Amino acid sequence: MKQNVFLRSLAISALLALTACAKADHDHDMGEDSPDVAAVAPIASTLTTYKSATCGCCKLWVEHAADNGFEVDAQNVSDLNAVKDKYQIAAEFQSCHTSVSPNGYVFEGHIPAKLIRQFLQNPPAGARGLAVPAMPLGSPGMEVGDRFTPYKVLQLNKDGSTAVYASIDRFEQQH
């Protein structure tokens, strides 16, 4: 128990240090010249994920998030529409599950865990979360062999606008 408290305190200290030193860069094109987000030290984070009990791809996404350092509290709910209404996820941005951080940021759909971590380490001004609308083939939790469909990770802003947070053009960019 004491070790868990120590590790949690260490992770919070690291998060504060990284946040204070982070460069404000809100153009997150995941192309060839992008910085390697995976090089950033992992920081313990918690997400509550609302999903259907019968959704296999949601279960796989929860495993992806957990494998990438998140503690995920998966909540099976019977009315996902109520969750999406509560967190103001417009229909055009919806997917099969909604995750929420302890500080209230929302993460809709099959977002790569590394991008959620990057967002939480340095949240863009005016942002309220990220979304990957629908369920792109090959995104985390939606893997089917070597099939992959390029997709955009959208930044959801408090004023109702959106912006492209990242373009995922190749499977490898997600990990």
Secondary structure, 3 states (H helix, E strand, C coil): CHHHHHHHHHHHHHHHHHHHHCCCCCCCCCCCCCCCHHHCCCCCEEEEEEECCCCHHHHHHHHHHHHCCEEEEEEECCCHHHHHHHCCCCHHHCCCCEEECCCCCEEEECCCHHHHHHHHHCCCCCEEEEEECCCCCCCCCCCECCECCCEEEEEEECCCCEEEEEEECCHHHHC
